[in-house]
Amino acid sequence: MTCREIEPLLNARLDEELDAAGLAEVDRHLADCRVCAGQYAALEKLHHEIAAVDLRYVAPATLEQKIEEGLPRQDPAKERIGNSRFPIGWWRAAAVAAALVAGILAFHYAPRMGDSEMSEVGQEILDSHLRSLQVEHPVDVASSDQHTVKPWFQGKTSFSPPTPDLSKEGFDLVGGRLEVLRQQPAAAIVYKRRQHVISLYIAPSNDATIGIESQDVHGYHLLHWSQAGINYWAVSDVSPEDLRIFANLIRGGR
């Protein structure tokens, strides 16, 4: 089986949903393919991290009181519904319970919501970044010289990716590699901040200039912005402050 055929089976392998024949075929491929093995290792790590997260949420004692105060006041007399009589207080309690559930769901899921296109691309970029950390050579052209890395992309992409020397600011250029995002050629420029790897993904864009947008996923931080017809995504497990400093240096030092 090819890497493209194996990729959708990796989650099934992780969730133990494959039959014996399918499991054996996937395992044979993983034993021979370092890229897919790295991707599976990243999925496995993410699976363990999610399992370790305590998602329980206890609503503060003041939340019910605030919801109660926000409900319209009604006559405490009983009202008729069909052939039965229910106290108004019963409906107030049900409304409070529903609001509590909605509040808890909003608390957990609101940080994961956002522009759907951004989320899809962000996940694709994070997966690519994690795969690059699993392989022995995370770049196609290894050099700390911007005049070596930048020309390497000529003829491989329709744009010239910025590769500024940021070593004085503490971001060391490692090299670059060719990537594919949304089925289009893209550049990945790799930097290091101490022991942390930063991947800067660059691809053409039809969008207007937009400021920095951020996403955080299980310890990894992703910044996205667009300027001069180019989309940029910076991803790393470096501190959010350092990643934003890096992004601002790229934005100002193209």
Beta strands, then each sheet from edge to edge (+ up, - down):
strand 1: 79-81
strand 2: 84-86
strand 3: 141-142
strand 4: 172-181
strand 5: 184-193
strand 6: 196-204
strand 7: 210-217
strand 8: 220-227
strand 9: 230-236
sheet 1: 1+ 2-
sheet 2: 3+ 4- 5+ 6- 9+ 8- 7+
end
